[in-house]
Amino acid sequence: MKIVFFGTPEISVPILEILNEKYKLSLVVTQQDRKKGRGKKLLPPPVKEKALELGIEVFQPENINSQEAIEILKGQEADLFVVIAFGQILKEEVLNIPKLYAINIHASCLPKLRGAAPINRAIIQGHATSGVSIMKMERGLDTGDVALCEEIDISNLNAEELSEKISELGSKLIVEFIENLKAGKVRFDKQDSDLATYADKIDKFTGYIDFETMDTKTICNLVRGLYKKPAASTTYKGERFKILKAEPVDTDVKAGLGEIIEVNKSLVVKTLDGALSILEVQFPGKRIMTIEEHLAGNEFVKGELLGG
């Protein structure tokens, strides 16, 4: 079974490793190196680093649908393309290159949460479960037939923790799919598009907390769903900062929405239906800190407003 693997971020790495261990990948396709961090240093994506460590050939096309990229992919004479979080849309000509299928490992139980950000949106929307689908790729947005799907409980997980679980489950299911394929036991089922929901792309505005309109649960879900990047955020005295961990607090204190009502081992802020205890923050240019660590050299003033 000759496999070309497509992936870019950290979530793709464990799947790359298991596929190479069992089937010896012929090529890894990933995004180009990007400038990151305050020094804007050119850094390779995690998948490239791991592929080179394992001695696998790496291809980093600027445009996966260019004629040059298509000819390189055709030259692999692959049976399967396996894709997870690659970062470019594969057009139909590319999807038709492998002898058997182009397969996507999608981080939801389709047709729920089709689209760019199923991990984040599952948490932000307060879902009790998420999952992984092994899907045949086609022209539509995550509309292809599904061979395997398995759910997982996501209660109280943040986006980083859920990504790890998705990667672990995806590794298991893609091996199961390939073994089924080799044994002639694969069956694809059509999705019910009437049940489809969509996971819109996350941008820098997604995480802005509005204490005037969001209840405590909504804010906590936003904090968990956007951990650590781009992270939920608000402002204090005009300076925007990130909130990395928070939990609900029951209170009957009368205060304005977003008002700081307690400053101690946590920062307690009034919300629509109670209060929010902010436990971890990150200010610009600083590392992630607990509130206790932050208060050792900075202050929050009781009675001031967040997000005002």
Disulfide bonds with the S-S distance in Angstrom:
none
